[in-house]
Amino acid sequence: MPVLTKTPSDLVVIENAAPRVKRERDPRLDFFRGVGMLIILIAHIPDDAWALWIPARFGFSDATETFVFQSGMASAIAFGSTFDRAGPIALLACVVQRIWQIYWAHIAVFVVIASLMVVAGNTPYGNSYVDSLNLVPFMRDPGNLLVGLLTLRYVPNYFDILPMYMVMLALMPIMIFASRLHIVVPLLLMALLWIGAQIGYPMLSAEPWSDRPWFFDPFGWQLIFYTGFFLMRGSLPAPVYDRRVMALAVAIVIVTVPFAWVQFQEVYPFFKHAAESILFLTDKTKFGALRFIHFMALCYVAVHLVGEKGSLLRGPFVRVLTVVGQQSLAAFITGMVVAQAIGIVLDRTGRTLATEAAANLFGFGILVATAYCVRWFRSSPWKS
């Protein structure tokens, strides 16, 4: 429709304004992110029996791959569109702002959980909660290690995902600028960084007194982050449904089970020895090649099971998990804290089928409540 404006003389047409078409968000992205948040919570609760049945127990990849891959896809929507719309300066500003937010979220999570461990004291078995997360060195020398914490030279294992995420985000302007030259260029950079991680270079130190690296090497894990990123950008073609590819993906998922399922390996030691012989291909720190292959096969199966463009994703349960997925960073941070609190409570009450079910369901409820609360605040209803 023409847009009219009044002038002293008359009404004149100044331009033809076409409405901006908002890109439809793929429902599969947020739904599976929400599922991933629940799985990550279960995995983080200490000694949780439910963790024996999460996907990580039956394959090489786990919810970490889901989180990182889909974070890459979400970043393509948020940051890629910023670059397309407003250019490189806006992209750099947007990335810096996000890294700044995640940095302080990382510091806050550490302070809250470390405080929780101190207040909790000892387990009923006499062990220190502080020691359970290897925080004793920090308590002994908080002055020096506080500097290490702020400069990311001190990254205890439980607190390593967000630092990895920050480094991967910092690589984004390079990857986007490289993609403007040719799509092969960022793919080559991704491959070179991943190969460097496999041979131990560059390596980021996790503590000042040793050579222990970050548990999640960002230069290895960027491979799956930017695979999701460029798939969502359309630079990489999304694989369409093909019965042969589906059969291959299902076969990969099934074949890997004996090499990952510990209970199965206890009965058949051959698979345990075989799994040990391929550890360099399933290494979680460096993101081994078989983790990538397994996750992409699992992803292909899951994406096509929910129908074209997620057409089968309906109902209240899906809607709730979608909201959790949309607020995944808030859900993830909350889950890290809640998981430790739940572990402490279970130590006091005892781990039975009933208490663990109640604890896990309570944790799910906290994540859902957090997601809805954050969504409400981000909508700024007070401005209406």
Backbone hydrogen bonds in HBPLUS format (Angstrom, degrees):
<---DONOR---> <-ACCEPTOR-->    atom                        ^
c    i                          cat <-CA-CA->   ^        H-A-AA   ^      H-
h    n   atom  resd res      DA  || num        DHA   H-A  angle D-A-AA Bond
n    s   type  num  typ     dist DA aas  dist angle  dist       angle   num
A0003-VAL N   A0015-GLU O   3.28 MM  12  6.04 170.5  2.29 176.6 173.8     1
A0007-THR N   A0010-ASP O   2.98 MM   3  5.38 146.1  2.10 145.4 156.2     2
A0029-LEU N   A0026-ASP O   3.18 MM   3  5.77 140.3  2.35 114.1 122.5     3
A0031-PHE N   A0027-PRO O   3.13 MM   4  6.20 161.7  2.16 150.5 156.3     4
A0032-PHE N   A0028-ARG O   3.05 MM   4  5.98 171.2  2.06 146.8 149.7     5
A0033-ARG N   A0029-LEU O   3.08 MM   4  6.19 144.0  2.22 139.9 150.5     6
A0034-GLY N   A0030-ASP O   2.93 MM   4  6.10 151.5  2.02 143.4 150.5     7
A0035-VAL N   A0031-PHE O   2.98 MM   4  6.38 154.8  2.05 149.5 156.5     8
A0036-GLY N   A0032-PHE O   2.90 MM   4  6.03 156.1  1.96 139.7 146.5     9
A0037-MET N   A0033-ARG O   2.97 MM   4  6.28 145.4  2.09 144.9 153.6    10
A0038-LEU N   A0034-GLY O   3.30 MM   4  6.66 153.0  2.38 147.2 152.8    11
A0039-ILE N   A0035-VAL O   3.10 MM   4  6.43 160.5  2.13 152.6 158.1    12
A0040-ILE N   A0036-GLY O   2.86 MM   4  6.04 160.7  1.89 152.0 157.4    13
A0041-LEU N   A0037-MET O   3.04 MM   4  6.22 152.3  2.12 141.4 148.5    14
A0042-ILE N   A0038-LEU O   3.10 MM   4  6.43 162.6  2.13 149.5 153.0    15
A0043-ALA N   A0039-ILE O   2.91 MM   4  6.19 160.3  1.95 151.9 157.7    16
A0044-HIS N   A0040-ILE O   3.02 MM   4  6.17 134.4  2.23 141.6 152.8    17
A0044-HIS N   A0041-LEU O   3.10 MM   3  5.19 132.6  2.33  98.0 110.8    18
A0045-ILE N   A0041-LEU O   3.18 MM   4  6.44 128.5  2.45 147.4 159.9    19
A0045-ILE N   A0042-ILE O   3.33 MM   3  5.47 145.4  2.46 100.7 109.8    20
A0051-ALA N   A0048-ASP O   3.00 MM   3  5.53 149.1  2.10 110.9 119.6    21
A0052-LEU N   A0049-ALA O   3.07 MM   3  5.64 164.2  2.09 114.1 119.2    22
A0053-TRP N   A0050-TRP O   3.05 MM   3  5.75 167.3  2.07 120.3 123.9    23
A0057-ARG N   A0054-ILE O   3.02 MM   3  5.95 163.1  2.05 131.9 135.7    24
A0058-PHE N   A0055-PRO O   2.97 MM   3  5.48 162.6  2.00 118.6 124.3    25
A0065-GLU N   A0062-ASP O   3.17 MM   3  5.77 128.1  2.45 112.4 122.0    26
A0067-PHE N   A0063-ALA O   2.89 MM   4  6.16 162.3  1.92 153.4 156.8    27
A0068-VAL N   A0064-THR O   2.91 MM   4  6.14 169.1  1.92 157.9 160.2    28
A0069-PHE N   A0065-GLU O   2.83 MM   4  5.76 166.8  1.84 150.5 155.1    29
A0070-GLN N   A0066-THR O   3.01 MM   4  5.94 166.0  2.03 146.5 151.1    30
A0071-SER N   A0067-PHE O   2.91 MM   4  5.89 135.6  2.11 135.1 147.6    31
A0072-GLY N   A0068-VAL O   2.98 MM   4  6.26 147.7  2.09 145.4 153.4    32
A0073-MET N   A0069-PHE O   3.13 MM   4  6.54 148.6  2.24 140.0 148.5    33
A0074-ALA N   A0070-GLN O   2.87 MM   4  6.06 160.5  1.90 143.9 149.1    34
A0075-SER N   A0071-SER O   2.85 MM   4  5.96 148.4  1.95 141.5 150.5    35
A0076-ALA N   A0072-GLY O   3.08 MM   4  6.33 140.7  2.24 139.5 149.1    36
A0076-ALA N   A0073-MET O   3.17 MM   3  5.16 125.1  2.49  93.2 106.9    37
A0077-ILE N   A0073-MET O   3.34 MM   4  6.76 146.2  2.47 141.6 149.5    38
A0077-ILE N   A0074-ALA O   3.14 MM   3  5.20 122.5  2.49  94.7 108.5    39
A0078-ALA N   A0074-ALA O   2.99 MM   4  6.30 164.2  2.01 151.8 155.9    40
A0079-PHE N   A0075-SER O   2.70 MM   4  5.43 149.9  1.78 143.1 152.2    41
A0080-GLY N   A0075-SER O   3.36 MM   5  6.87 150.6  2.45 141.6 148.7    42
A0080-GLY N   A0076-ALA O   3.12 MM   4  4.59 120.3  2.50  99.3 115.3    43
A0083-PHE N   A0079-PHE O   3.00 MM   4  6.30 156.0  2.05 150.6 155.6    44
A0084-ASP N   A0080-GLY O   3.01 MM   4  6.31 160.9  2.05 149.2 154.6    45
A0085-ARG N   A0081-SER O   2.91 MM   4  5.96 150.2  2.00 143.5 151.3    46
A0086-ALA N   A0082-THR O   2.76 MM   4  5.65 165.6  1.78 151.2 156.0    47
A0087-GLY N   A0083-PHE O   2.93 MM   4  4.51 144.0  2.07 118.1 124.7    48
A0091-LEU N   A0087-GLY O   3.16 MM   4  6.40 152.9  2.23 145.5 153.8    49
A0092-LEU N   A0088-PRO O   2.89 MM   4  6.14 166.1  1.91 156.1 158.2    50
A0093-ALA N   A0089-ILE O   2.98 MM   4  6.21 163.1  2.01 150.1 155.0    51
A0094-CYS N   A0090-ALA O   2.88 MM   4  6.02 157.5  1.93 148.1 154.4    52
A0095-VAL N   A0091-LEU O   2.91 MM   4  6.15 161.1  1.94 157.1 161.7    53
A0096-VAL N   A0092-LEU O   2.93 MM   4  6.08 166.5  1.95 152.2 156.2    54
A0097-GLN N   A0093-ALA O   2.97 MM   4  6.11 159.2  2.01 145.9 151.8    55
A0098-ARG N   A0094-CYS O   3.06 MM   4  6.28 156.4  2.12 143.4 149.6    56
A0099-ILE N   A0095-VAL O   2.92 MM   4  6.16 164.2  1.94 155.8 160.0    57
A0100-TRP N   A0096-VAL O   2.92 MM   4  6.07 157.0  1.98 148.0 154.6    58
A0101-GLN N   A0097-GLN O   2.99 MM   4  6.29 152.7  2.07 146.3 153.1    59
A0102-ILE N   A0098-ARG O   2.96 MM   4  6.22 165.4  1.98 155.3 158.7    60
A0103-TYR N   A0099-ILE O   2.80 MM   4  5.93 153.3  1.87 149.4 157.4    61
A0104-TRP N   A0100-TRP O   3.24 MM   4  6.47 166.3  2.26 148.4 149.9    62
A0105-ALA N   A0101-GLN O   3.00 MM   4  6.20 144.3  2.13 141.8 152.8    63
A0106-HIS N   A0102-ILE O   2.84 MM   4  6.06 153.1  1.92 147.9 154.5    64
A0107-ILE N   A0103-TYR O   3.05 MM   4  6.43 157.9  2.10 148.7 154.2    65
A0108-ALA N   A0104-TRP O   2.92 MM   4  6.01 161.5  1.96 142.1 147.6    66
A0109-VAL N   A0105-ALA O   2.90 MM   4  6.07 160.0  1.94 149.6 155.0    67
A0110-PHE N   A0106-HIS O   3.08 MM   4  6.30 161.3  2.12 148.4 153.2    68
A0111-VAL N   A0107-ILE O   3.03 MM   4  6.29 167.0  2.04 153.7 156.7    69
A0112-VAL N   A0108-ALA O   2.93 MM   4  6.10 167.1  1.95 155.1 158.6    70
A0113-ILE N   A0109-VAL O   2.95 MM   4  6.03 171.5  1.96 153.6 156.3    71
A0114-ALA N   A0110-PHE O   2.83 MM   4  5.84 163.4  1.86 152.6 158.2    72
A0115-SER N   A0111-VAL O   2.98 MM   4  6.02 156.1  2.04 142.0 148.8    73
A0116-LEU N   A0112-VAL O   2.92 MM   4  6.15 152.6  2.00 143.8 152.0    74
A0117-MET N   A0113-ILE O   2.91 MM   4  6.16 155.1  1.97 151.6 157.4    75
A0118-VAL N   A0114-ALA O   3.08 MM   4  6.34 152.0  2.16 144.5 151.8    76
A0119-VAL N   A0115-SER O   2.95 MM   4  6.21 167.8  1.97 155.7 158.4    77
A0120-ALA N   A0116-LEU O   2.92 MM   4  6.04 152.6  2.00 145.8 153.7    78
A0121-GLY N   A0117-MET O   3.28 MM   4  6.46 135.8  2.49 136.1 145.1    79
A0121-GLY N   A0118-VAL O   3.22 MM   3  5.41 136.3  2.42  99.9 111.2    80
A0129-TYR N   A0121-GLY O   3.06 MM   8  6.07 178.4  2.06 162.2 161.7    81
A0123-THR N   A0127-ASN O   2.64 MM   4  5.24 160.2  1.68 157.8 164.1    82
A0126-GLY N   A0123-THR O   2.89 MM   3  5.26 165.6  1.91 120.2 122.0    83
A0132-SER N   A0128-SER O   3.15 MM   4  6.43 135.7  2.35 136.2 148.2    84
A0135-LEU N   A0130-VAL O   2.98 MM   5  5.31 165.6  2.00 153.6 152.7    85
A0134-ASN N   A0131-ASP O   2.95 MM   3  4.68 162.9  1.98 103.7 107.3    86
A0138-PHE N   A0135-LEU O   3.10 MM   3  5.32 121.4  2.45 102.1 116.4    87
A0139-MET N   A0135-LEU O   3.12 MM   4  6.48 155.2  2.18 152.3 159.5    88
A0140-ARG N   A0136-VAL O   2.97 MM   4  6.19 145.5  2.09 153.8 163.8    89
A0141-ASP N   A0137-PRO O   3.06 MM   4  6.17 148.6  2.16 143.9 151.3    90
A0145-LEU N   A0141-ASP O   3.23 MM   4  6.27 166.7  2.25 158.6 161.2    91
A0146-LEU N   A0142-PRO O   2.83 MM   4  5.53 132.2  2.05 134.6 143.8    92
A0148-GLY N   A0144-ASN O   3.18 MM   4  6.58 153.6  2.26 140.1 147.9    93
A0149-LEU N   A0145-LEU O   2.73 MM   4  5.94 146.7  1.84 140.9 149.8    94
A0150-LEU N   A0146-LEU O   2.98 MM   4  6.22 160.2  2.02 147.1 151.4    95
A0151-THR N   A0147-VAL O   2.99 MM   4  6.17 140.1  2.15 144.4 155.3    96
A0153-ARG N   A0148-GLY O   2.78 MM   5  4.67 141.8  1.92 145.4 148.7    97
A0154-TYR N   A0148-GLY O   2.97 MM   6  4.68 136.7  2.16 115.7 106.9    98
A0152-LEU N   A0149-LEU O   3.29 MM   3  5.08 161.8  2.33  99.6 104.5    99
A0155-VAL N   A0206-ALA O   2.72 MM  51  4.81 157.3  1.77 134.3 140.1   100
A0159-PHE N   A0156-PRO O   2.94 MM   3  5.53 151.2  2.02 120.1 129.2   101
A0164-MET N   A0160-ASP O   3.36 MM   4  6.41 157.9  2.41 137.4 143.4   102
A0165-TYR N   A0161-ILE O   2.93 MM   4  6.22 154.3  2.00 150.2 158.0   103
A0166-MET N   A0162-LEU O   2.96 MM   4  6.25 150.8  2.04 151.3 158.5   104
A0167-VAL N   A0163-PRO O   3.19 MM   4  6.51 159.4  2.23 152.3 155.8   105
A0168-MET N   A0164-MET O   3.09 MM   4  6.39 161.6  2.13 152.3 157.5   106
A0169-LEU N   A0165-TYR O   2.97 MM   4  6.20 152.4  2.04 147.4 154.9   107
A0170-ALA N   A0166-MET O   2.95 MM   4  6.22 149.6  2.05 144.8 153.5   108
A0171-LEU N   A0167-VAL O   3.22 MM   4  6.55 132.2  2.46 140.8 152.2   109
A0171-LEU N   A0168-MET O   3.23 MM   3  5.24 136.8  2.43  94.7 106.1   110
A0172-MET N   A0169-LEU O   2.95 MM   3  5.20 155.0  2.01 108.7 116.9   111
A0175-MET N   A0171-LEU O   3.05 MM   4  6.33 159.9  2.09 155.3 161.7   112
A0176-ILE N   A0172-MET O   2.86 MM   4  6.08 164.6  1.89 165.6 169.4   113
A0177-PHE N   A0173-PRO O   2.89 MM   4  5.97 167.6  1.91 150.0 154.0   114
A0178-ALA N   A0174-ILE O   2.88 MM   4  5.96 154.5  1.95 144.9 152.8   115
A0179-SER N   A0175-MET O   2.95 MM   4  6.13 145.1  2.08 139.4 148.6   116
A0180-ARG N   A0177-PHE O   3.15 MM   3  5.28 141.2  2.30  98.3 109.3   117
A0181-LEU N   A0178-ALA O   3.04 MM   3  5.44 145.4  2.16 106.6 116.3   118
A0182-HIS N   A0178-ALA O   3.36 MM   4  6.79 162.2  2.39 154.0 155.3   119
A0185-VAL N   A0182-HIS O   2.99 MM   3  5.57 142.6  2.14 114.8 124.1   120
A0188-LEU N   A0184-VAL O   2.86 MM   4  6.05 147.7  1.97 148.6 157.2   121
A0189-LEU N   A0185-VAL O   3.00 MM   4  6.34 155.3  2.06 150.1 157.2   122
A0190-MET N   A0186-PRO O   2.82 MM   4  6.04 158.8  1.87 149.7 155.1   123
A0191-ALA N   A0187-LEU O   3.00 MM   4  6.21 158.0  2.05 143.2 148.8   124
A0192-LEU N   A0188-LEU O   2.91 MM   4  6.13 160.0  1.95 150.6 156.1   125
A0193-LEU N   A0189-LEU O   2.94 MM   4  6.10 165.3  1.97 153.6 157.3   126
A0194-TRP N   A0190-MET O   2.98 MM   4  6.13 158.2  2.03 145.6 152.2   127
A0195-ILE N   A0191-ALA O   2.90 MM   4  6.08 162.2  1.94 150.4 155.2   128
A0196-GLY N   A0192-LEU O   2.90 MM   4  6.07 155.2  1.97 144.7 152.1   129
A0197-ALA N   A0193-LEU O   3.00 MM   4  6.29 149.1  2.09 143.5 151.4   130
A0198-GLN N   A0194-TRP O   3.07 MM   4  6.42 148.4  2.18 145.6 154.1   131
A0199-ILE N   A0195-ILE O   3.24 MM   4  6.59 141.5  2.40 145.9 154.9   132
A0201-TYR N   A0196-GLY O   2.71 MM   5  4.96 167.6  1.72 148.5 144.8   133
A0200-GLY N   A0197-ALA O   3.09 MM   3  4.94 158.7  2.14 100.0 106.1   134
A0214-TRP N   A0204-LEU O   2.93 MM  10  5.94 135.4  2.14 158.8 165.3   135
A0206-ALA N   A0212-ARG O   2.72 MM   6  5.71 171.5  1.73 162.8 160.0   136
A0210-SER N   A0207-GLU O   3.44 MM   3  5.95 172.4  2.45 116.8 118.7   137
A0217-ASP N   A0285-THR O   2.91 MM  68  5.55 164.9  1.93 143.0 146.9   138
A0220-GLY N   A0217-ASP O   3.08 MM   3  5.45 145.3  2.20 109.0 118.9   139
A0221-TRP N   A0217-ASP O   2.99 MM   4  6.24 168.6  2.01 159.2 162.6   140
A0222-GLN N   A0218-PRO O   2.90 MM   4  5.71 131.0  2.14 134.3 143.5   141
A0223-LEU N   A0220-GLY O   3.36 MM   3  6.13 163.3  2.39 114.8 119.1   142
A0225-PHE N   A0221-TRP O   3.33 MM   4  6.60 160.0  2.37 148.6 154.5   143
A0226-TYR N   A0222-GLN O   2.90 MM   4  5.90 174.0  1.90 152.1 153.1   144
A0227-THR N   A0223-LEU O   3.09 MM   4  6.10 127.9  2.38 127.9 141.4   145
A0228-GLY N   A0224-ILE O   3.16 MM   4  6.30 162.9  2.19 142.3 144.9   146
A0229-PHE N   A0225-PHE O   2.99 MM   4  6.24 149.3  2.09 137.2 147.0   147
A0230-PHE N   A0226-TYR O   2.98 MM   4  5.92 171.2  1.99 138.1 139.8   148
A0231-LEU N   A0227-THR O   3.00 MM   4  6.06 141.9  2.15 140.5 151.3   149
A0232-MET N   A0228-GLY O   3.04 MM   4  6.16 160.3  2.08 146.6 151.0   150
A0233-ARG N   A0229-PHE O   2.98 MM   4  6.22 144.5  2.10 140.2 151.1   151
A0234-GLY N   A0230-PHE O   3.10 MM   4  6.00 123.4  2.44 126.3 137.9   152
A0235-SER N   A0230-PHE O   2.99 MM   5  5.18 120.3  2.36 148.7 160.0   153
A0236-LEU N   A0230-PHE O   3.08 MM   6  5.57 161.4  2.11 127.7 125.0   154
A0234-GLY N   A0231-LEU O   3.20 MM   3  5.17 140.2  2.37  93.8 105.1   155
A0246-MET N   A0242-ASP O   2.82 MM   4  6.07 162.5  1.85 160.3 166.3   156
A0247-ALA N   A0243-ARG O   2.89 MM   4  6.04 156.3  1.94 142.8 149.1   157
A0248-LEU N   A0244-ARG O   3.00 MM   4  6.24 156.0  2.06 144.5 150.8   158
A0249-ALA N   A0245-VAL O   2.86 MM   4  6.10 159.7  1.90 152.1 157.7   159
A0250-VAL N   A0246-MET O   2.91 MM   4  6.10 166.4  1.93 154.8 158.0   160
A0251-ALA N   A0247-ALA O   2.96 MM   4  6.09 155.6  2.02 143.1 150.4   161
A0252-ILE N   A0248-LEU O   2.94 MM   4  6.22 154.7  2.01 148.9 155.2   162
A0253-VAL N   A0249-ALA O   3.05 MM   4  6.33 163.0  2.08 151.5 155.6   163
A0254-ILE N   A0250-VAL O   2.98 MM   4  6.20 159.9  2.02 151.7 157.0   164
A0255-VAL N   A0251-ALA O   2.85 MM   4  5.91 167.9  1.87 153.9 157.8   165
A0256-THR N   A0252-ILE O   3.18 MM   4  6.23 148.7  2.29 145.7 151.8   166
A0257-VAL N   A0254-ILE O   3.15 MM   3  5.54 149.0  2.25 108.7 117.4   167
A0259-PHE N   A0256-THR O   3.04 MM   3  5.38 134.1  2.25 109.6 122.5   168
A0260-ALA N   A0257-VAL O   3.04 MM   3  5.34 162.2  2.07 114.4 120.2   169
A0261-TRP N   A0257-VAL O   2.91 MM   4  5.77 155.7  1.97 171.4 175.2   170
A0265-GLN N   A0261-TRP O   3.09 MM   4  6.41 151.5  2.17 147.8 156.5   171
A0265-GLN N   A0262-VAL O   3.03 MM   3  4.99 114.2  2.48  93.7 109.9   172
A0266-GLU N   A0262-VAL O   2.98 MM   4  6.31 138.4  2.16 149.0 160.4   173
A0267-VAL N   A0264-PHE O   3.14 MM   3  5.39 134.5  2.36 100.9 112.5   174
A0268-TYR N   A0264-PHE O   2.97 MM   4  6.25 152.6  2.05 146.6 155.4   175
A0271-PHE N   A0268-TYR O   3.14 MM   3  6.13 142.2  2.29 130.5 134.4   176
A0272-LYS N   A0269-PRO O   2.98 MM   3  4.96 122.1  2.33  95.9 111.7   177
A0273-HIS N   A0269-PRO O   3.02 MM   4  6.37 160.8  2.06 161.7 164.8   178
A0274-ALA N   A0270-PHE O   2.92 MM   4  6.17 154.6  1.99 145.1 153.2   179
A0275-ALA N   A0271-PHE O   2.82 MM   4  5.92 154.3  1.89 140.4 147.1   180
A0276-GLU N   A0272-LYS O   3.02 MM   4  6.27 152.1  2.10 144.5 151.8   181
A0277-SER N   A0273-HIS O   3.06 MM   4  6.29 141.5  2.21 140.7 150.7   182
A0277-SER N   A0274-ALA O   3.14 MM   3  5.10 123.7  2.48  92.1 106.5   183
A0278-ILE N   A0275-ALA O   3.27 MM   3  5.40 145.2  2.40  98.6 108.1   184
A0281-LEU N   A0278-ILE O   2.89 MM   3  5.41 149.0  1.99 114.3 123.9   185
A0282-THR N   A0279-LEU O   3.05 MM   3  5.02 145.1  2.17  98.8 109.5   186
A0283-ASP N   A0279-LEU O   2.86 MM   4  5.64 104.9  2.43 148.5 163.0   187
A0290-LEU N   A0281-LEU O   2.87 MM   9  5.39 139.2  2.03 139.0 151.2   188
A0288-GLY N   A0283-ASP O   2.82 MM   5  4.86 159.3  1.86 148.4 151.6   189
A0291-ARG N   A0288-GLY O   3.06 MM   3  5.55 139.0  2.24 110.6 121.7   190
A0293-ILE N   A0289-ALA O   3.06 MM   4  6.41 163.3  2.09 154.1 158.4   191
A0294-HIS N   A0290-LEU O   2.91 MM   4  5.89 163.3  1.94 140.4 145.7   192
A0295-PHE N   A0291-ARG O   2.95 MM   4  6.03 162.5  1.98 144.9 150.2   193
A0296-MET N   A0292-PHE O   3.00 MM   4  6.16 167.5  2.02 153.3 156.6   194
A0297-ALA N   A0293-ILE O   3.07 MM   4  6.22 154.0  2.14 145.9 152.9   195
A0298-LEU N   A0294-HIS O   2.91 MM   4  6.13 165.3  1.93 152.9 157.1   196
A0299-CYS N   A0295-PHE O   2.70 MM   4  5.85 155.9  1.76 152.3 160.0   197
A0300-TYR N   A0296-MET O   2.96 MM   4  6.07 153.4  2.03 139.1 145.6   198
A0301-VAL N   A0297-ALA O   3.12 MM   4  6.42 160.3  2.16 150.2 154.6   199
A0302-ALA N   A0298-LEU O   2.95 MM   4  6.15 171.2  1.95 154.0 156.5   200
A0303-VAL N   A0299-CYS O   2.89 MM   4  5.93 168.4  1.90 154.3 157.6   201
A0304-HIS N   A0300-TYR O   3.28 MM   4  6.33 158.6  2.33 142.6 147.5   202
A0305-LEU N   A0301-VAL O   2.99 MM   4  6.09 131.7  2.23 144.0 157.4   203
A0312-LEU N   A0306-VAL O   2.97 MM   6  5.11 162.1  2.00 148.4 145.2   204
A0310-GLY N   A0307-GLY O   3.07 MM   3  4.99 151.7  2.15 127.0 118.8   205
A0311-SER N   A0308-GLU O   3.16 MM   3  5.61 138.9  2.34 110.2 119.7   206
A0313-LEU N   A0310-GLY O   3.01 MM   3  5.40 163.3  2.04 115.9 121.1   207
A0314-ARG N   A0312-LEU O   3.05 MM   2  5.82 116.1  2.47 112.0  95.4   208
A0319-ARG N   A0315-GLY O   3.09 MM   4  6.39 157.6  2.14 149.7 156.6   209
A0320-VAL N   A0316-PRO O   2.95 MM   4  6.18 156.5  2.01 151.9 157.2   210
A0321-LEU N   A0317-PHE O   3.09 MM   4  6.33 168.7  2.11 150.5 153.3   211
A0322-THR N   A0318-VAL O   2.87 MM   4  5.99 144.7  2.00 145.9 156.3   212
A0323-VAL N   A0319-ARG O   3.16 MM   4  6.43 150.0  2.26 142.8 148.8   213
A0324-VAL N   A0320-VAL O   3.14 MM   4  6.53 157.7  2.19 148.5 154.6   214
A0325-GLY N   A0321-LEU O   2.89 MM   4  6.13 154.9  1.95 145.5 152.4   215
A0326-GLN N   A0322-THR O   2.93 MM   4  6.17 145.5  2.05 143.6 152.9   216
A0327-GLN N   A0323-VAL O   3.18 MM   4  6.46 136.7  2.37 142.7 153.0   217
A0327-GLN N   A0324-VAL O   3.21 MM   3  5.28 133.9  2.43  96.6 108.7   218
A0331-ALA N   A0327-GLN O   2.96 MM   4  6.16 159.4  2.01 154.5 161.3   219
A0332-PHE N   A0328-SER O   2.75 MM   4  5.83 155.0  1.81 147.3 154.1   220
A0333-ILE N   A0329-LEU O   2.99 MM   4  6.19 169.4  2.00 153.8 155.9   221
A0334-THR N   A0330-ALA O   2.99 MM   4  6.08 164.4  2.01 146.3 151.3   222
A0335-GLY N   A0331-ALA O   2.84 MM   4  5.90 155.7  1.90 143.4 151.0   223
A0336-MET N   A0332-PHE O   3.03 MM   4  6.33 147.7  2.14 148.7 156.0   224
A0337-VAL N   A0333-ILE O   3.44 MM   4  6.79 156.6  2.50 147.1 151.5   225
A0338-VAL N   A0334-THR O   2.85 MM   4  6.03 176.9  1.85 163.7 164.8   226
A0339-ALA N   A0335-GLY O   2.84 MM   4  5.69 156.3  1.90 143.7 149.7   227
A0341-ALA N   A0337-VAL O   3.15 MM   4  6.48 160.1  2.19 151.1 157.1   228
A0342-ILE N   A0338-VAL O   2.81 MM   4  6.02 159.4  1.86 156.1 161.4   229
A0343-GLY N   A0339-ALA O   3.00 MM   4  6.21 154.9  2.06 142.6 149.6   230
A0344-ILE N   A0340-GLN O   3.04 MM   4  6.31 154.1  2.11 147.4 153.3   231
A0345-VAL N   A0341-ALA O   3.05 MM   4  6.35 160.0  2.09 149.4 154.4   232
A0346-LEU N   A0342-ILE O   2.89 MM   4  6.12 161.6  1.92 155.3 160.3   233
A0347-ASP N   A0343-GLY O   3.02 MM   4  6.23 142.8  2.16 141.0 150.8   234
A0348-ARG N   A0344-ILE O   3.29 MM   4  6.65 141.9  2.44 140.4 149.6   235
A0348-ARG N   A0345-VAL O   3.02 MM   3  5.20 126.2  2.32  98.6 112.5   236
A0349-THR N   A0345-VAL O   2.92 MM   4  6.21 157.9  1.96 154.3 161.1   237
A0350-GLY N   A0346-LEU O   2.81 MM   4  5.35 145.4  1.93 139.4 146.4   238
A0356-GLU N   A0352-THR O   2.95 MM   4  5.96 166.8  1.96 154.4 158.4   239
A0357-ALA N   A0353-LEU O   3.04 MM   4  6.03 151.3  2.13 136.6 144.9   240
A0358-ALA N   A0354-ALA O   2.92 MM   4  6.11 164.2  1.95 151.0 155.5   241
A0359-ALA N   A0355-THR O   2.85 MM   4  5.97 154.9  1.91 143.6 151.1   242
A0360-ASN N   A0356-GLU O   2.93 MM   4  6.04 167.8  1.95 148.4 151.4   243
A0361-LEU N   A0357-ALA O   2.97 MM   4  6.07 165.8  1.99 150.8 155.3   244
A0362-PHE N   A0358-ALA O   2.85 MM   4  5.91 149.3  1.95 141.4 150.6   245
A0363-GLY N   A0359-ALA O   2.93 MM   4  6.18 155.2  1.99 145.3 152.0   246
A0364-PHE N   A0360-ASN O   2.91 MM   4  6.26 154.6  1.97 148.3 155.2   247
A0365-GLY N   A0361-LEU O   2.94 MM   4  6.21 156.8  2.00 144.8 151.1   248
A0366-ILE N   A0362-PHE O   2.96 MM   4  6.31 149.2  2.06 148.7 157.0   249
A0367-LEU N   A0363-GLY O   3.06 MM   4  6.39 159.1  2.10 152.1 156.8   250
A0368-VAL N   A0364-PHE O   2.95 MM   4  6.25 162.3  1.98 155.4 160.2   251
A0369-ALA N   A0365-GLY O   2.88 MM   4  6.04 165.0  1.90 149.6 154.1   252
A0370-THR N   A0366-ILE O   2.86 MM   4  6.01 156.5  1.92 147.7 154.5   253
A0371-ALA N   A0367-LEU O   2.94 MM   4  6.16 161.6  1.98 149.7 154.1   254
A0372-TYR N   A0368-VAL O   3.03 MM   4  6.30 166.8  2.05 156.6 159.2   255
A0373-CYS N   A0369-ALA O   2.92 MM   4  6.01 155.3  1.99 145.8 153.4   256
A0374-VAL N   A0370-THR O   2.87 MM   4  6.04 165.2  1.89 155.8 159.3   257
A0375-ARG N   A0371-ALA O   2.94 MM   4  6.09 158.4  1.99 145.6 152.2   258
A0376-TRP N   A0372-TYR O   2.99 MM   4  6.16 151.1  2.08 141.7 149.1   259
A0377-PHE N   A0373-CYS O   3.03 MM   4  6.37 159.8  2.08 150.6 155.3   260
A0378-ARG N   A0374-VAL O   2.88 MM   4  6.07 158.5  1.92 152.2 158.5   261
A0379-SER N   A0375-ARG O   3.06 MM   4  6.18 129.6  2.33 137.6 149.4   262
A0379-SER N   A0376-TRP O   3.28 MM   3  5.23 136.7  2.48  93.9 105.5   263
A0380-SER N   A0377-PHE O   3.09 MM   3  5.36 155.6  2.15 105.9 113.6   264
A0383-LYS N   A0380-SER O   3.01 MM   3  5.78 167.4  2.02 123.6 127.7   265
A0384-SER N   A0381-PRO O   3.15 MM   3  5.53 158.1  2.20 109.3 115.8   266
